Amino acid sequence: MANTALISVICADHAGLIADVTGRLYELGVNLGDTTFAVLGGGAEFTLVAKLPADMNLAEVEQDLAGLPMLKGAKLTVQPFQYRESHDDSAQITHRIEISGDDSPGLIARLSEVSRQYGVNIVRLNSESAPSSSGARFVLRMAVFIPADKAASCMAAVANTAGQMHLKCQWQQVA
């Protein structure tokens, strides 16, 4: 029976990082599940759920990955994953939302509070702040699950909250 692990890498961003890590895991016989990758400033975060062969332990995987030249100096952890390997219906994406405008403190907090009021599960969230002529430009992208009976009122509330903060809100329903 395979062990399930959470593998997390935080390191400098490099072209080929995903190829090197996933290629090595494939060579080890590791089967990948849910996986996320993000560039964060000049760094990168790569996290994945992995099924290890029954005869392989977590320390072996961590030691092997640490030997990859691209991961020199990386913060690398391989630990047991104690949750379900697959997600339930509330992690199915029903809507994609993009909010943009001038950055100010509390944007994500206010917008995610609206989501909580409607039983929204934020499945993915990405935000970026970049310099602009007016200060800093902010872009927030979310992939969310919204209960069908609350979708219209929820999206109206999100758009209203964004508008109160002088932000542009775009969204689309995912089929």
C-alpha positions in Angstrom: 0.0 0.0 0.0 1.3 3.4 -0.9 2.1 6.1 1.7 0.6 9.6 1.1 2.9 12.5 1.5 2.8 16.3 1.3 5.9 17.5 -0.5 6.6 21.2 -0.2 9.4 23.2 -1.9 10.2 26.9 -1.3 13.2 28.1 -3.3 14.4 30.6 -5.9 12.3 30.6 -9.0 14.0 28.9 -12.0 12.9 27.8 -15.4 12.7 24.0 -15.4 11.9 23.7 -11.7 8.6 21.8 -12.1 10.2 19.6 -14.8 13.1 18.7 -12.5 11.1 17.9 -9.4 8.2 16.0 -11.1 10.7 14.2 -13.4 12.6 13.0 -10.4 9.5 11.9 -8.5 8.3 10.0 -11.6 11.7 8.2 -11.7 11.2 7.2 -8.0 7.7 5.8 -8.8 5.8 8.5 -7.0 2.3 9.2 -8.3 1.2 12.9 -8.0 -2.1 14.1 -6.8 -3.3 17.7 -6.3 -0.4 20.1 -7.1 0.1 23.8 -6.8 2.9 26.1 -8.0 3.3 29.8 -7.6 6.0 32.4 -8.2 6.2 34.6 -5.1 8.5 37.6 -5.8 11.8 36.0 -6.8 11.0 32.8 -5.1 8.7 29.9 -5.9 6.4 27.6 -3.9 5.7 24.1 -5.2 3.4 21.9 -3.1 1.9 18.5 -4.0 0.2 15.5 -2.6 2.0 12.3 -3.6 1.5 8.6 -3.3 4.8 6.9 -2.5 5.5 3.3 -3.4 4.9 1.0 -0.3 8.7 0.3 0.1 9.7 4.0 0.1 9.8 6.2 3.2 9.4 10.0 3.5 13.0 10.6 4.4 14.3 8.8 1.3 12.2 11.1 -0.9 13.3 14.2 0.9 16.9 13.2 0.7 16.7 12.4 -3.0 15.0 15.7 -3.9 17.5 17.6 -1.8 20.2 16.3 -4.1 18.7 18.1 -7.1 21.0 21.0 -8.1 18.1 23.3 -8.6 16.9 22.7 -5.0 20.2 23.7 -3.5 19.4 26.0 -0.5 15.6 25.2 -0.8 13.3 24.7 2.1 12.1 21.2 1.4 9.7 19.1 3.5 8.2 15.7 2.9 5.7 14.8 5.6 2.7 12.5 6.0 -0.5 13.8 4.4 -3.3 13.0 6.9 -6.3 14.2 4.9 -8.3 12.7 2.0 -6.4 12.5 -1.2 -9.3 13.8 -3.2 -11.6 16.7 -2.5 -15.3 16.8 -2.1 -17.9 18.8 -4.2 -17.3 22.1 -2.3 -13.9 22.2 -3.9 -15.3 22.0 -7.4 -14.8 25.4 -9.1 -18.1 27.1 -10.0 -16.9 30.7 -10.6 -13.7 32.6 -11.4 -13.4 36.1 -10.0 -10.8 38.8 -10.8 -10.7 42.0 -8.8 -8.2 44.8 -9.7 -7.3 48.3 -8.9 -5.2 50.4 -6.6 -3.8 48.5 -3.7 -4.8 49.3 -0.1 -4.6 47.3 3.2 -7.4 44.9 4.0 -8.5 44.1 0.4 -8.3 40.4 0.7 -9.8 40.4 4.2 -12.9 42.4 3.2 -13.5 40.4 0.0 -13.0 37.0 1.7 -15.5 38.0 4.5 -18.1 38.5 1.8 -17.4 35.0 0.6 -17.9 33.5 4.1 -21.3 35.1 4.4 -22.5 33.1 1.4 -20.9 29.7 2.2 -18.3 30.2 -0.5 -15.3 27.9 -0.5 -12.2 29.6 -2.0 -10.5 26.8 -3.9 -7.6 28.8 -5.3 -6.5 32.4 -4.6 -3.7 34.4 -6.2 -2.9 38.0 -5.5 -0.3 40.3 -7.0 0.8 43.8 -6.1 2.9 45.6 -8.7 4.2 49.2 -8.9 2.1 51.6 -11.0 1.9 55.3 -11.7 -0.7 55.7 -8.9 1.2 53.7 -6.3 0.6 49.9 -6.4 -1.7 48.0 -8.6 -3.5 45.0 -7.1 -4.9 42.0 -8.9 -6.8 39.3 -7.0 -7.9 36.1 -8.8 -10.0 33.5 -7.1 -11.5 30.2 -8.2 -14.4 29.5 -5.9 -17.3 27.1 -5.2 -20.5 29.0 -4.6 -23.7 27.1 -3.7 -26.0 27.4 -6.7 -28.9 28.9 -4.7 -26.6 31.7 -3.4 -24.5 32.5 -6.6 -26.4 35.5 -7.9 -26.6 37.3 -4.5 -23.0 36.4 -3.7 -21.6 37.8 -6.9 -23.7 41.0 -6.5 -22.2 41.4 -2.9 -18.7 40.7 -4.1 -19.0 43.3 -7.0 -20.6 45.8 -4.6 -17.8 45.4 -2.0 -15.2 45.8 -4.8 -17.0 48.9 -6.0 -17.0 50.4 -2.6 -13.2 49.9 -2.5 -12.9 51.5 -6.0 -11.9 48.2 -7.6 -12.9 46.6 -10.8 -14.7 43.2 -10.5 -15.0 40.7 -13.3 -16.3 37.2 -12.9 -17.4 34.2 -14.9 -19.4 31.1 -14.1 -17.6 27.9 -14.9 -19.8 25.3 -16.7 
